Amino acid sequence: MFKRNFSRNRNGHGTRRFGGPKPFGRQNGGGNRGFARGRRIKSVDISLLVKKAVQTEAQEYISQNTFENFALNDKLKNNVKARGYTTPTPIQDQTIPQVLEGRDVVGIANTGTGKTAAFLLPLLHKIANQRSKKALIVAPTRELAVQIQDECHTFSYGLNIASQLCIGGASMYHQKNGLRRNPEFVIGTPGRLKDLHNQRALNFADYDTIILDEVDRMLDMGFIHDVRHIISFLPQNRQSLFFSATLSPQIQGLITQFAKDPVFISVKSQETSHNVDQDIVRLNGRQKTEVLDQLLRQEGFSKVLVFGRTKWGIEKLSKQLALQGHKVAALHGNKNQNQRQRALDEFKRDRINILLATDIASRGLDISDITHVINYDLPETYEDYVHRIGRTGRADKKGIALSFVD
């Protein structure tokens, strides 16, 4: 049985004692690429990083509303109740009334805090009551766009409201056909939305509401110019909603340029969940694949998300683990959309118990029962680390985050 030897810090979380600071992004031949975005982690002792990311439990938030007393359509309330929702999360509690009033909103909150429902519910209500309104939702990744589309379908049941998903890696022909039906919601990634607009299949001027989700991630991925291009075609009289985990000067500039007297709502009380126990696995000269294989065979590693740095490395590791008898799939940018969605679906439905991914899976994925997140390759920024380990310890369940170091 493979065992991890580690000491416990005063918060009860495991940290490894080892000599010499290790800079993020430079291990295993990583070089300095990728340091331009986010907060650099350079020459930092990983054990200090783990301690830094451990937060004390946040004070309990007392909601001022219930879903029942929100001014929402009765059918919409029934759909919310069918999902088992009773008490809004902080971002929902504070955002929904402002969106219903027609205000521009800037919401600062971590992933997994209920942001999607915070903007979908009031917009579904407004469109159900006023059919002329249309909303354009822009997300940084295909996976997040698909999740938003799924939530939209669930909450709009019985309201006769249509939505169209527009993402890369999927048939543009079918997306154009869907847009001809004049859906009330269009949900997509910046590149595909821009392509459809350039081909005159999508007219941004028809949309009086714009939602930018995970704005900081769009900035990280280089989509900021596409986003500015999209917004420049929207009508001047519109409602703009921005959601982000951070608020950088570039994002503030975007907000200043395109939002009108926005309401700022920040519910980011802690950077990582207190439900995540963080630890370090020191390789001590052993092969990483060997150590990972031994870990995955241990009891309790029932649903594991493994992060690597490169698409090629993740694909190679996936094949190695499959040969060793593990039920595994890979998720990265070289996969087409059907392959990416199939990998996610198999992971969610427990047909596989190990998902290998690059950082395209570090945000937006709402899978509540992931037992472990393993940083097979260290992330390049502190924000990436926080978002990666935030995939576990969700919905009040306990999770474990492990990071490999030399």
NUTIFI-202662 format. One record per residue (C-alpha): residue number from 1; residue in one letter; x, y, z. Coordinates in pm, 1 decimal. Example, Ala and Ser with C-alpha at 12.3 -4.5 7.8 and 13.67 -1.06 7.14 Angstrom:
# NUTIFI-202662
[1, A, [1230.0, -450.0, 780.0]]
[2, S, [1367.0, -106.0, 714.0]]
This chain:
# NUTIFI-202662
[1, M, [0.0, 0.0, 0.0]]
[2, F, [132.4, 336.6, -102.1]]
[3, K, [139.4, 583.8, 186.4]]
[4, R, [195.7, 956.7, 198.0]]
[5, N, [417.2, 1078.6, 477.9]]
[6, F, [332.7, 1432.5, 574.8]]
[7, S, [310.4, 1655.9, 877.6]]
[8, R, [-2.7, 1832.7, 995.3]]
[9, N, [-13.4, 2206.3, 1026.3]]
[10, R, [-206.2, 2387.4, 1295.3]]
[11, N, [-520.2, 2388.5, 1081.7]]
[12, G, [-512.6, 2011.7, 1057.8]]
[13, H, [-427.5, 2007.3, 688.8]]
[14, G, [-138.5, 1804.8, 552.8]]
[15, T, [172.8, 1979.6, 432.8]]
[16, R, [496.8, 1828.8, 317.8]]
[17, R, [829.7, 1931.1, 462.6]]
[18, F, [1095.9, 1938.2, 199.0]]
[19, G, [1400.4, 2139.9, 118.2]]
[20, G, [1422.5, 2413.3, -138.5]]
[21, P, [1151.8, 2623.8, -295.7]]
[22, K, [1004.6, 2499.7, -621.4]]
[23, P, [876.0, 2758.5, -869.4]]
[24, F, [544.9, 2683.9, -1039.7]]
[25, G, [565.9, 2634.4, -1414.6]]
[26, R, [931.2, 2530.4, -1414.5]]
[27, Q, [895.7, 2169.7, -1304.4]]
[28, N, [915.1, 1879.6, -1548.0]]
[29, G, [1045.8, 2095.8, -1829.6]]
[30, G, [769.1, 2354.7, -1801.1]]
[31, G, [993.0, 2655.6, -1863.0]]
[32, N, [853.0, 3002.8, -1811.5]]
[33, R, [566.8, 2985.9, -2059.2]]
[34, G, [224.9, 3091.2, -1934.5]]
[35, F, [343.0, 3328.4, -1663.2]]
[36, A, [195.1, 3631.9, -1834.1]]
[37, R, [-152.1, 3572.4, -1699.0]]
[38, G, [-272.3, 3568.8, -1341.0]]
[39, R, [-60.6, 3607.0, -1030.7]]
[40, R, [279.3, 3445.4, -1075.8]]
[41, I, [398.5, 3177.5, -839.3]]
[42, K, [772.0, 3202.7, -880.5]]
[43, S, [1026.5, 3056.7, -637.5]]
[44, V, [752.8, 2971.3, -388.7]]
[45, D, [763.9, 2682.9, -145.1]]
[46, I, [460.8, 2470.6, -238.2]]
[47, S, [395.8, 2394.5, 127.4]]
[48, L, [347.7, 2766.3, 188.9]]
[49, L, [106.8, 2778.1, -101.8]]
[50, V, [-106.3, 2504.2, 49.4]]
[51, K, [-112.7, 2684.0, 382.9]]
[52, K, [-207.9, 3007.6, 209.1]]
[53, A, [-496.9, 2845.1, 27.5]]
[54, V, [-643.7, 2701.6, 347.7]]
[55, Q, [-911.0, 2940.8, 465.9]]
[56, T, [-1104.5, 2946.5, 787.1]]
[57, E, [-1472.2, 2865.2, 760.2]]
[58, A, [-1671.5, 3161.8, 636.8]]
[59, Q, [-1940.8, 3316.7, 852.2]]
[60, E, [-2283.6, 3177.3, 779.7]]
[61, Y, [-2472.6, 3391.5, 531.0]]
[62, I, [-2833.8, 3471.3, 619.2]]
[63, S, [-3038.3, 3507.5, 302.7]]
[64, Q, [-3278.5, 3799.8, 281.6]]
[65, N, [-3505.5, 3612.3, 40.8]]
[66, T, [-3641.2, 3272.8, -48.8]]
[67, F, [-3711.9, 3157.7, -401.3]]
[68, E, [-4080.8, 3170.4, -313.0]]
[69, N, [-4081.3, 3541.3, -237.1]]
[70, F, [-3877.8, 3646.3, -542.3]]
[71, A, [-4096.4, 3822.9, -800.1]]
[72, L, [-4067.1, 3533.1, -1044.6]]
[73, N, [-4309.4, 3365.0, -1282.4]]
[74, D, [-4510.1, 3087.5, -1108.3]]
[75, K, [-4401.8, 2821.9, -1360.2]]
[76, L, [-4042.8, 2931.2, -1309.6]]
[77, K, [-4084.2, 2898.5, -932.4]]
[78, N, [-4216.8, 2545.4, -981.7]]
[79, N, [-3911.1, 2456.9, -1191.4]]
[80, V, [-3684.6, 2595.4, -920.2]]
[81, K, [-3868.2, 2392.5, -656.9]]
[82, A, [-3838.4, 2079.0, -873.1]]
[83, R, [-3461.7, 2124.6, -862.0]]
[84, G, [-3479.7, 2118.1, -482.7]]
[85, Y, [-3381.5, 2484.0, -442.5]]
[86, T, [-3531.6, 2662.8, -142.6]]
[87, T, [-3280.9, 2914.0, -9.3]]
[88, P, [-3078.3, 3128.0, -251.3]]
[89, T, [-2700.5, 3135.1, -233.5]]
[90, P, [-2548.0, 3475.4, -149.3]]
[91, I, [-2485.6, 3567.0, -514.8]]
[92, Q, [-2841.0, 3464.1, -606.0]]
[93, D, [-2993.1, 3645.0, -308.8]]
[94, Q, [-2824.7, 3973.7, -398.8]]
[95, T, [-2822.4, 3952.6, -779.5]]
[96, I, [-3172.9, 3835.4, -872.2]]
[97, P, [-3358.0, 4146.4, -740.0]]
[98, Q, [-3111.1, 4379.7, -916.5]]
[99, V, [-3145.9, 4200.2, -1251.7]]
[100, L, [-3525.2, 4205.2, -1218.5]]
[101, E, [-3504.3, 4583.2, -1173.3]]
[102, G, [-3308.4, 4611.2, -1498.2]]
[103, R, [-2980.5, 4718.1, -1337.6]]
[104, D, [-2638.6, 4638.0, -1480.2]]
[105, V, [-2459.1, 4402.7, -1241.3]]
[106, V, [-2097.7, 4311.6, -1174.0]]
[107, G, [-2085.0, 3993.1, -966.4]]
[108, I, [-1759.0, 3886.0, -804.0]]
[109, A, [-1783.6, 3527.5, -684.4]]
[110, N, [-1599.9, 3197.6, -712.4]]
[111, T, [-1718.7, 2919.6, -938.5]]
[112, G, [-1970.1, 2685.9, -779.3]]
[113, T, [-2156.8, 2964.0, -597.6]]
[114, G, [-2472.7, 2953.7, -808.6]]
[115, K, [-2391.9, 3233.4, -1054.0]]
[116, T, [-2572.3, 3065.2, -1344.2]]
[117, A, [-2909.5, 3060.6, -1169.5]]
[118, A, [-2842.0, 3414.6, -1042.5]]
[119, F, [-2867.8, 3550.6, -1396.0]]
[120, L, [-3082.3, 3286.4, -1568.5]]
[121, L, [-3381.0, 3301.3, -1333.4]]
[122, P, [-3453.2, 3676.4, -1354.4]]
[123, L, [-3386.7, 3680.2, -1730.0]]
[124, L, [-3620.3, 3385.2, -1789.7]]
[125, H, [-3887.2, 3571.5, -1590.9]]
[126, K, [-3840.5, 3889.7, -1794.2]]
[127, I, [-3849.4, 3707.9, -2128.7]]
[128, A, [-4154.1, 3501.0, -2027.6]]
[129, N, [-4338.1, 3827.6, -1957.3]]
[130, Q, [-4195.1, 4025.6, -2249.7]]
[131, R, [-4126.7, 3810.8, -2555.8]]
[132, S, [-3943.3, 4082.1, -2745.4]]
[133, K, [-3642.9, 4056.6, -2512.2]]
[134, K, [-3343.5, 3841.7, -2604.1]]
[135, A, [-3024.8, 3752.6, -2415.2]]
[136, L, [-2673.3, 3673.2, -2534.4]]
[137, I, [-2461.5, 3469.1, -2290.9]]
[138, V, [-2086.4, 3447.4, -2353.5]]
[139, A, [-1873.9, 3185.4, -2175.7]]
[140, P, [-1498.8, 3116.5, -2205.6]]
[141, T, [-1516.1, 2739.5, -2261.1]]
[142, R, [-1740.0, 2498.6, -2444.6]]
[143, E, [-1795.6, 2297.5, -2128.3]]
[144, L, [-1924.2, 2597.8, -1934.4]]
[145, A, [-2148.0, 2701.2, -2224.7]]
[146, V, [-2297.8, 2350.0, -2235.6]]
[147, Q, [-2366.0, 2362.4, -1860.7]]
[148, I, [-2539.4, 2698.9, -1892.6]]
[149, Q, [-2748.5, 2560.3, -2179.2]]
[150, D, [-2848.3, 2259.0, -1967.2]]
[151, E, [-2950.5, 2486.5, -1678.2]]
[152, C, [-3148.2, 2704.7, -1917.7]]
[153, H, [-3340.9, 2401.5, -2045.6]]
[154, T, [-3417.8, 2287.3, -1691.6]]
[155, F, [-3538.8, 2621.8, -1559.7]]
[156, S, [-3734.4, 2714.1, -1875.8]]
[157, Y, [-3945.2, 2396.3, -1879.9]]
[158, G, [-4304.4, 2482.6, -1978.3]]
[159, L, [-4224.2, 2848.5, -2051.1]]
[160, N, [-4195.2, 2809.7, -2430.7]]
[161, I, [-3855.1, 2979.2, -2430.2]]
[162, A, [-3594.9, 2859.5, -2679.9]]
[163, S, [-3216.5, 2867.4, -2654.5]]
[164, Q, [-2937.8, 2793.5, -2900.3]]
[165, L, [-2588.8, 2671.4, -2813.3]]
[166, C, [-2312.7, 2813.8, -3035.4]]
[167, I, [-1969.9, 2665.1, -2964.7]]
[168, G, [-1666.8, 2552.8, -3160.1]]
[169, G, [-1613.7, 2186.8, -3236.6]]
[170, A, [-1983.0, 2138.8, -3318.6]]
[171, S, [-2177.6, 2167.2, -3643.3]]
[172, M, [-2207.4, 2528.9, -3758.4]]
[173, Y, [-2479.5, 2417.9, -4002.7]]
[174, H, [-2703.8, 2300.1, -3718.2]]
[175, Q, [-2628.0, 2611.8, -3517.4]]
[176, K, [-2729.1, 2833.0, -3810.9]]
[177, N, [-3054.0, 2640.1, -3844.6]]
[178, G, [-3121.7, 2688.5, -3474.6]]
[179, L, [-3058.1, 3062.3, -3500.7]]
[180, R, [-3311.8, 3089.2, -3785.0]]
[181, R, [-3578.2, 2992.2, -3531.6]]
[182, N, [-3505.7, 3319.5, -3350.5]]
[183, P, [-3433.0, 3178.7, -2999.5]]
[184, E, [-3466.4, 3404.6, -2696.6]]
[185, F, [-3130.5, 3288.0, -2556.4]]
[186, V, [-2806.6, 3239.6, -2746.2]]
[187, I, [-2527.6, 3081.2, -2541.4]]
[188, G, [-2180.2, 3044.9, -2681.9]]
[189, T, [-1806.0, 3091.4, -2682.6]]
[190, P, [-1654.8, 3413.6, -2821.1]]
[191, G, [-1486.3, 3269.2, -3130.3]]
[192, R, [-1790.7, 3081.0, -3261.2]]
[193, L, [-2026.7, 3371.7, -3185.6]]
[194, K, [-1799.8, 3606.6, -3378.7]]
[195, D, [-1780.2, 3361.6, -3673.2]]
[196, L, [-2159.4, 3332.2, -3689.6]]
[197, H, [-2191.8, 3709.9, -3678.8]]
[198, N, [-1935.5, 3752.3, -3958.2]]
[199, Q, [-2135.6, 3505.0, -4169.3]]
[200, R, [-2453.8, 3704.7, -4095.7]]
[201, A, [-2619.6, 3411.8, -3922.6]]
[202, L, [-2628.8, 3602.9, -3592.9]]
[203, N, [-2704.9, 3972.1, -3543.0]]
[204, F, [-2570.5, 4100.9, -3210.8]]
[205, A, [-2787.3, 4413.5, -3243.4]]
[206, D, [-3095.3, 4196.0, -3174.3]]
[207, Y, [-2986.6, 4127.5, -2815.4]]
[208, D, [-3076.3, 4377.2, -2544.2]]
[209, T, [-2909.0, 4177.0, -2267.0]]
[210, I, [-2545.4, 4060.9, -2255.4]]
[211, I, [-2405.3, 3824.1, -1994.2]]
[212, L, [-2031.1, 3768.1, -1969.3]]
[213, D, [-1957.8, 3471.6, -1744.2]]
[214, E, [-1608.4, 3401.1, -1606.3]]
[215, V, [-1473.5, 3726.2, -1751.0]]
[216, D, [-1132.1, 3676.0, -1592.9]]
[217, R, [-1101.8, 3337.3, -1763.5]]
[218, M, [-1187.5, 3496.7, -2098.4]]
[219, L, [-910.5, 3746.3, -2035.3]]
[220, D, [-667.6, 3464.2, -1950.1]]
[221, M, [-755.9, 3278.1, -2270.6]]
[222, G, [-703.5, 3581.8, -2493.0]]
[223, F, [-1070.4, 3637.7, -2577.8]]
[224, I, [-1088.8, 3996.5, -2458.1]]
[225, H, [-1067.9, 4141.4, -2812.7]]
[226, D, [-1345.5, 3911.0, -2933.5]]
[227, V, [-1557.5, 4016.5, -2636.2]]
[228, R, [-1503.3, 4385.1, -2712.3]]
[229, H, [-1592.4, 4316.3, -3076.1]]
[230, I, [-1918.5, 4145.0, -2975.0]]
[231, I, [-2021.5, 4417.9, -2732.2]]
[232, S, [-1952.6, 4691.4, -2988.1]]
[233, F, [-2245.5, 4563.7, -3200.4]]
[234, L, [-2498.5, 4549.2, -2915.6]]
[235, P, [-2764.7, 4819.6, -2886.1]]
[236, Q, [-2679.2, 5114.5, -2661.1]]
[237, N, [-2995.6, 5059.7, -2459.8]]
[238, R, [-2918.0, 4725.1, -2302.5]]
[239, Q, [-2863.9, 4541.4, -1973.1]]
[240, S, [-2509.2, 4419.7, -1909.1]]
[241, L, [-2418.8, 4151.4, -1653.9]]
[242, F, [-2055.5, 4065.4, -1575.9]]
[243, F, [-1946.1, 3774.7, -1355.8]]
[244, S, [-1588.1, 3703.8, -1255.0]]
[245, A, [-1384.9, 3547.7, -976.0]]
[246, T, [-1139.4, 3840.0, -982.7]]
[247, L, [-1151.0, 4207.9, -1076.6]]
[248, S, [-833.1, 4307.6, -1259.2]]
[249, P, [-766.5, 4656.4, -1403.4]]
[250, Q, [-840.6, 4522.8, -1754.6]]
[251, I, [-1176.2, 4386.7, -1643.4]]
[252, Q, [-1253.2, 4713.3, -1465.4]]
[253, G, [-1176.3, 4895.6, -1788.9]]
[254, L, [-1417.1, 4670.7, -1978.2]]
[255, I, [-1688.2, 4732.6, -1720.4]]
[256, T, [-1634.6, 5109.4, -1727.7]]
[257, Q, [-1662.0, 5110.1, -2105.8]]
[258, F, [-1972.3, 4896.8, -2144.2]]
[259, A, [-2174.8, 4898.5, -1820.4]]
[260, K, [-2400.4, 5182.4, -1707.4]]
[261, D, [-2398.5, 5262.9, -1335.3]]
[262, P, [-2352.4, 4896.3, -1241.6]]
[263, V, [-2429.7, 4743.6, -904.1]]
[264, F, [-2118.9, 4570.1, -766.4]]
[265, I, [-2194.1, 4251.6, -572.9]]
[266, S, [-1905.5, 4064.8, -412.1]]
[267, V, [-1958.1, 3742.9, -220.5]]
[268, K, [-1603.5, 3607.9, -252.8]]
[269, S, [-1549.0, 3548.5, 118.6]]
[270, Q, [-1288.5, 3274.4, 81.8]]
[271, E, [-1062.3, 3153.9, -194.4]]
[272, T, [-1103.6, 2781.2, -141.1]]
[273, S, [-1357.6, 2568.8, 34.5]]
[274, H, [-1286.2, 2467.4, 391.1]]
[275, N, [-1409.9, 2123.6, 276.8]]
[276, V, [-1089.1, 2067.0, 75.6]]
[277, D, [-800.1, 1900.6, 258.6]]
[278, Q, [-480.7, 1993.4, 73.1]]
[279, D, [-166.7, 1784.0, 73.0]]
[280, I, [159.1, 1732.1, -115.6]]
[281, V, [297.4, 1409.7, -258.1]]
[282, R, [678.2, 1414.0, -292.8]]
[283, L, [809.2, 1189.0, -568.7]]
[284, N, [1153.1, 1122.6, -418.9]]
[285, G, [1291.0, 1022.3, -759.1]]
[286, R, [1007.9, 784.3, -851.0]]
[287, Q, [825.8, 797.9, -1182.6]]
[288, K, [514.8, 1017.1, -1168.9]]
[289, T, [308.2, 759.8, -1354.3]]
[290, E, [404.6, 493.7, -1100.2]]
[291, V, [307.4, 712.8, -805.8]]
[292, L, [-21.8, 811.3, -971.7]]
[293, D, [-107.8, 448.4, -1047.9]]
[294, Q, [-47.7, 351.2, -683.1]]
[295, L, [-258.6, 639.5, -557.1]]
[296, L, [-549.9, 561.3, -785.9]]
[297, R, [-560.3, 202.7, -660.3]]
[298, Q, [-605.4, 312.0, -299.5]]
[299, E, [-939.3, 290.9, -126.9]]
[300, G, [-1141.4, 611.8, -140.4]]
[301, F, [-1011.4, 735.5, -477.9]]
[302, S, [-1352.1, 674.6, -629.9]]
[303, K, [-1387.8, 982.2, -853.6]]
[304, V, [-1064.4, 1160.0, -940.6]]
[305, L, [-987.6, 1464.4, -1155.2]]
[306, V, [-620.8, 1478.5, -1261.2]]
[307, F, [-477.9, 1804.2, -1401.1]]
[308, G, [-183.9, 1818.2, -1638.8]]
[309, R, [-18.7, 2105.4, -1819.6]]
[310, T, [-19.1, 2000.8, -2185.3]]
[311, K, [-268.0, 1839.1, -2422.5]]
[312, W, [-3.2, 1595.1, -2544.8]]
[313, G, [98.8, 1496.0, -2191.8]]
[314, I, [-260.2, 1437.8, -2081.6]]
[315, E, [-336.5, 1222.7, -2386.0]]
[316, K, [-23.0, 1010.9, -2333.7]]
[317, L, [-100.5, 967.7, -1962.3]]
[318, S, [-457.3, 863.7, -2042.9]]
[319, K, [-334.6, 582.3, -2266.2]]
[320, Q, [-83.1, 466.6, -2004.1]]
[321, L, [-345.9, 451.0, -1729.1]]
[322, A, [-590.8, 269.6, -1955.2]]
[323, L, [-325.2, 3.3, -2025.6]]
[324, Q, [-284.4, -34.3, -1647.7]]
[325, G, [-654.0, -116.7, -1617.0]]
[326, H, [-795.5, 217.1, -1501.2]]
[327, K, [-1128.5, 349.8, -1628.2]]
[328, V, [-1010.3, 682.2, -1763.5]]
[329, A, [-1085.7, 952.6, -2020.0]]
[330, A, [-901.5, 1266.2, -2131.7]]
[331, L, [-1036.4, 1619.9, -2174.9]]
[332, H, [-827.9, 1875.7, -2363.5]]
[333, G, [-833.2, 2119.0, -2652.5]]
[334, N, [-726.4, 1868.5, -2919.2]]
[335, K, [-1046.9, 1669.5, -2866.8]]
[336, N, [-1349.7, 1756.5, -3077.5]]
[337, Q, [-1664.7, 1866.5, -2899.9]]
[338, N, [-1834.6, 1526.8, -2914.1]]
[339, Q, [-1527.0, 1361.4, -2759.2]]
[340, R, [-1504.7, 1626.5, -2486.4]]
[341, Q, [-1873.4, 1599.4, -2402.0]]
[342, R, [-1860.1, 1219.2, -2402.2]]
[343, A, [-1568.8, 1224.3, -2156.1]]
[344, L, [-1759.3, 1457.6, -1922.9]]
[345, D, [-2080.9, 1256.3, -1944.9]]
[346, E, [-1901.8, 929.1, -1870.7]]
[347, F, [-1731.9, 1089.0, -1570.0]]
[348, K, [-2056.7, 1236.2, -1437.0]]
[349, R, [-2238.8, 903.0, -1478.9]]
[350, D, [-1957.2, 704.1, -1313.4]]
[351, R, [-1883.2, 499.9, -1624.4]]
[352, I, [-1525.0, 609.2, -1568.4]]
[353, N, [-1381.5, 718.9, -1235.3]]
[354, I, [-1074.2, 911.9, -1357.1]]
[355, L, [-1082.2, 1221.4, -1577.4]]
[356, L, [-752.7, 1367.7, -1700.8]]
[357, A, [-771.8, 1731.5, -1806.3]]
[358, T, [-584.5, 2048.8, -1886.6]]
[359, D, [-697.7, 2375.9, -1731.7]]
[360, I, [-1001.7, 2394.4, -1959.1]]
[361, A, [-1168.1, 2189.7, -1681.1]]
[362, S, [-1050.3, 2408.3, -1393.3]]
[363, R, [-1355.5, 2635.6, -1401.2]]
[364, G, [-1723.7, 2602.2, -1454.7]]
[365, L, [-1752.6, 2223.7, -1422.1]]
[366, D, [-2019.8, 2147.4, -1166.6]]
[367, I, [-1961.4, 1786.3, -1061.2]]
[368, S, [-2042.8, 1764.3, -692.7]]
[369, D, [-1901.6, 1422.6, -598.5]]
[370, I, [-1535.2, 1443.4, -706.8]]
[371, T, [-1337.5, 1286.3, -421.9]]
[372, H, [-987.3, 1395.5, -526.0]]
[373, V, [-817.5, 1655.2, -741.2]]
[374, I, [-457.5, 1568.3, -829.7]]
[375, N, [-214.5, 1826.0, -968.1]]
[376, Y, [-4.8, 1585.2, -1175.6]]
[377, D, [164.1, 1894.5, -1320.5]]
[378, L, [170.5, 2206.2, -1105.3]]
[379, P, [-38.7, 2498.9, -1229.6]]
[380, E, [128.9, 2814.2, -1349.7]]
[381, T, [-51.4, 3065.9, -1127.7]]
[382, Y, [-201.5, 3079.4, -782.4]]
[383, E, [-546.4, 3147.4, -932.4]]
[384, D, [-518.6, 2831.6, -1144.5]]
[385, Y, [-434.9, 2633.5, -831.1]]
[386, V, [-738.4, 2771.7, -647.2]]
[387, H, [-972.5, 2698.1, -936.6]]
[388, R, [-837.4, 2347.7, -986.8]]
[389, I, [-881.6, 2235.6, -628.2]]
[390, G, [-1222.8, 2401.2, -619.9]]
[391, R, [-1355.4, 2113.6, -833.5]]
[392, T, [-1370.3, 1900.6, -516.9]]
[393, G, [-1522.0, 1969.3, -176.7]]
[394, R, [-1844.1, 2095.2, -336.8]]
[395, A, [-2202.5, 2083.0, -213.0]]
[396, D, [-2085.4, 2046.1, 149.3]]
[397, K, [-1895.5, 1726.8, 70.9]]
[398, K, [-1535.2, 1668.6, 174.6]]
[399, G, [-1262.5, 1653.1, -84.9]]
[400, I, [-885.9, 1610.4, -108.8]]
[401, A, [-641.7, 1801.0, -329.9]]
[402, L, [-296.0, 1654.8, -390.6]]
[403, S, [-0.3, 1816.6, -568.7]]
[404, F, [298.9, 1622.9, -705.9]]
[405, V, [641.3, 1774.5, -640.8]]
[406, D, [991.3, 1646.5, -716.5]]
